[in-house]
Amino acid sequence: MPIDYEILRLVWWALLGTLLAGFAIFDGFDLGVAILHPFVARADTQRRVTLNAIGPVWEGNQIWLILGGGAIFAAFPQLYAVSFSGFYLAMFLVLLGLVLRPAAIVYRSKRESAGWRRAWDWIFFVSGLVPALLFGVAVGNVLLGAPFRFDEQLRVVYEGDLLGLLSPFALLCGLVSLAMITLQGAAWLALKTDGPVAFRAKIAGVIAALALLAAFTFAGFWGLQNVEGYVVTSAIDPSGPSNPLTKTVAREAGAWRAAYEARPWTMAAPAAGLFGATVALVTIFFAPLVAFIGSSLAIAGVVATAGFTLFPFLLPSSIEPNHGLTLWDASSSQRTLGLMLGAVIVFLPIVLAYTAWIYRVVRGKVSEAAVGGAEDDLPY
């Protein structure tokens, strides 16, 4: 018996959010370690410690990005078309950072030259900083609405540019993302290293947690009070055909605030973000594992906050609000969503089980004593 189309759309909306949160949690600490690398690790052996703290897992962590991108492509193809064409230059910079990261990890230790290693250290830093910042800027622009519309044949017409993405609110969201990812990296280093690297990572984690609490709170008040939201004003059929041109949308001040008032339970998302950051702040010096769990909860809360704020929108249009994309009118067919859900039910538990096994195998700390000794077999 086929699952109702409306339920399938909701399930895939939730799955997309889960995959994006998984990427931010798992690949997030890789990016965070890259951001902190030049600052918490000062000697060459210490920098090898930070690299080897993520060495066994960084490649596997990227599966969450692949799954998230694949889910957007297959479940919400119009969202994929608009976002990857409209945000092309920003996406190019993100992908450039993600390409440079493995190059920096692999090639840094290929030569003994101090200049060579120093250059790769800073490339590694940039490869973490740029994606962490731009992911947040992208979310900020999704909340503001992107300058796109459709023609009569549903072809995308995008009327923005890269500089247009850098509005004050979008940059503030970028700072939220940067603080969030830095905190995740600091919590991971506090958990996986010892000595000076761990101590400096804990200090960086405290700073990042405070920055996240301040930036997330400020962005929340700014967004609810000053950012115009979007409201569907016409009847919409949650099981109807995927055509974004069949509805009417109003752009209203206070619309996002009204959405939370209509669904008070969604306030659990920002509460989880603030609570998780607070837990990480309080525990990072004496309980790094708890701090890492708290930081991960903060990430999940921040991602869920964006999703609940926008619901049912996936990507509003700032120049033609009626053309904004919602999960009700931008999804694949019922059959496609059903077949994909079956694949997820089969393969996602395998991915999770394999990931859990890998993290169990590589548990334990990376120390300076293990780096550069006679029996040093660490890869980086």
C-alpha positions, -999 to 999 in steps of 0.1 A, spaced: 0 0 0 16 33 -11 23 59 16 3 91 13 20 118 -8 17 144 20 33 121 45 61 113 21 68 149 16 70 156 53 92 126 58 117 138 32 116 173 46 126 158 80 152 135 64 167 164 46 171 183 78 185 153 95 211 148 68 221 185 69 224 183 107 245 151 104 268 169 80 272 199 103 279 176 133 303 151 117 320 171 90 316 202 112 343 191 136 367 185 107 360 221 95 363 233 131 397 216 136 409 233 104 398 267 117 416 261 150 447 244 135 471 273 133 461 287 168 458 257 191 488 238 176 520 259 175 548 234 171 551 210 142 544 180 164 513 197 178 500 204 143 505 168 134 484 159 164 454 180 152 456 165 117 457 130 131 428 137 155 406 138 124 428 117 101 409 84 104 374 98 100 375 130 78 369 112 45 340 91 59 324 122 74 319 137 39 293 110 32 268 133 50 274 160 24 270 135 -4 238 122 11 224 157 17 232 169 -18 218 137 -32 186 140 -12 181 176 -25 187 165 -61 164 135 -60 136 145 -35 134 183 -43 149 188 -78 136 223 -82 153 233 -50 185 218 -63 182 236 -96 175 270 -80 201 268 -52 229 253 -72 225 277 -101 216 309 -82 243 304 -55 268 291 -81 298 313 -71 292 307 -34 289 270 -40 321 271 -60 340 287 -31 326 261 -7 336 233 -30 371 248 -35 375 248 3 364 212 5 388 203 -22 417 221 -6 411 205 27 422 170 18 451 183 -3 463 202 28 459 172 51 477 148 27 504 170 13 515 189 44 538 163 57 553 152 24 582 175 28 603 185 59 605 222 47 591 246 74 578 270 47 561 242 28 543 230 60 534 265 71 518 272 37 497 241 39 487 249 75 471 282 64 455 266 33 440 241 58 427 270 79 411 287 49 395 254 38 377 253 71 369 290 75 353 296 40 328 267 40 318 273 76 311 310 70 294 305 36 271 278 48 257 302 73 255 330 48 235 307 25 210 299 53 206 336 60 198 342 24 173 314 24 155 331 54 156 364 35 145 349 2 165 345 -29 161 367 -60 147 341 -84 115 335 -104 102 310 -130 92 316 -165 61 299 -182 81 267 -188 93 266 -152 129 276 -162 148 294 -134 156 330 -138 181 342 -111 186 379 -107 212 381 -80 250 380 -77 276 370 -51 279 404 -34 242 405 -31 244 375 -8 265 394 18 237 414 35 241 422 72 216 396 84 232 369 61 266 377 75 253 375 110 240 340 101 275 333 88 289 342 121 265 319 139 276 290 116 313 299 121 310 300 159 290 267 158 315 249 137 345 263 157 329 251 189 324 216 174 360 215 164 372 227 198 351 200 216 365 173 193 401 184 200 394 186 237 381 150 235 408 135 212 440 153 223 459 161 255 485 186 267 488 221 252 466 213 222 437 202 243 441 231 268 441 257 240 412 240 223 392 242 255 399 279 258 389 283 221 357 263 228 347 286 256 351 316 233 333 299 205 304 289 228 300 324 241 301 337 205 275 312 194 252 321 223 255 358 215 252 355 177 224 330 177 203 350 202 209 383 183 201 366 150 169 352 165 157 386 178 167 403 146 150 377 124 118 377 143 115 415 147 130 429 115 131 403 88 100 400 66 87 364 64 66 346 39 30 333 42 10 311 18 -23 330 14 -41 306 -10 -54 272 -5 -27 246 -10 -31 208 -15 -3 189 4 -9 160 -19 -12 180 -51 11 182 -81 46 198 -78 41 232 -94 53 263 -75 32 286 -97 -2 276 -84 -2 294 -51 -1 330 -38 24 342 -12 25 373 9 56 389 23 49 402 58 67 417 87 65 394 117 55 364 97 82 342 111 72 352 147 36 344 139 47 309 127 63 302 161 32 315 179 10 292 158 33 262 166 47 269 201 64 234 203 88 245 176 105 268 202 122 235 213 146 239 184 162 273 194 160 262 231 180 231 222 206 252 204 210 275 233 210 247 259 236 226 239 259 256 236 256 262 273 264 226 281 295 227 260 305 260 276 302 247 311 317 212 306 344 215 280 372 218 307 363 188 328 340 166 306 350 169 269 326 141 258 296 158 274 308 191 258 310 174 224 274 160 228 263 195 239 279 211 209 263 185 186 229 192 202 235 230 196 241 222 159 209 201 157 190 229 174 203 256 151 196 236 119 161 227 132 155 264 140 161 273 104 138 245 92 109 253 115 112 290 109 108 285 71 82 257 72 66 250 48 91 269 26 123 254 13 134 285 -5 113 317 -7 116 341 -36 124 377 -27 115 392 -61 84 370 -69 70 356 -36 44 335 -54 72 315 -70 88 305 -37 94 268 -33 76 248 -6 78 211 3 43 208 -11 51 220 -46 88 214 -52 91 176 -45 96 147 -68 67 124 -76 50 102 -50 66 70 -66 101 85 -66 98 96 -29 85 62 -20 113 42 -37 139 65 -22 124 61 12 127 23 8 164 27 -1 170 49 30 153 24 53 177 -3 40 210 16 37 209 43 63 211 19 92 241 3 75 258 37 72 251 45 108 263 11 120 295 13 100 301 49 113 296 37 149 321 9 144 347 32 129 345 56 158 348 27 182 379 14 165 397 48 165 386 58 200 413 72 223 435 103 222 462 114 199 492 126 219 524 145 211 543 115 224 529 94 196 540 118 170 575 118 156 588 89 177 607 59 165 575 39 161 554 68 146 530 52 122 505 81 121 495 90 85 498 128 87 
